Amino acid sequence: MSWTEQKVSILKELWGKGKTASQIAEIIGGISRNAVIGKAHRLNLSAKIKTRAATTNKNFENIIEEKNSQPRRGRRNKFKSLIIEKDFEPENPKQLEELDENSCKWPIGHPNEKSFYFCGRSSLKDFSYCKLHLLYAYQPKGKKDETPNKEDEQVYIGKKIQSAS
């Protein structure tokens, strides 16, 4: 299919009136929607076609204000209250058979070692871990922390507090 001067002039006229590429293709006949889009692009026709969902700037600003006024409830907010509290109950080492639904199931050591156990602290409602180990398990999007040793726990908790602020 070749673009004649007549078809190009019809394309320019209908494009300027805001017709869709599908409508223009149907009116001209014998060409596809994509052919219309391609020719309009090659002719550098304005891409400012009004869409059905077009809004005025005032409406757009109102929508943005409404979104900003609503409280955001992301993953980070769920854990902020945990980070503020720095006092954690002592570990209550338990073996696998001793765990129940209220026990922290964070493994300590390697399962092949004799000294292997689970944390055993009280777990938070709807979670498998205690407050401290929930902080270890939670990773903000795009950030990966190294798992600290027991000696580095205070430094690790400090990093978590800074990243949540």
Secondary structure, 3 states (H helix, E strand, C coil): CCCCHHHHHHHHHHHHCCCCHHHHHHHHCCCCHHHHHHHHHHCCCCCCCCCCCCCCHHHHHHHHHHHHHCCCCCHHHHHHHHHHCCCCCCCCCECHHHCCCCECCCEECCCCCCCCEECCCECCCCCCCCHHHHHHHCCCCCCCCCCCCHHHHHHHHHHHHHHHC
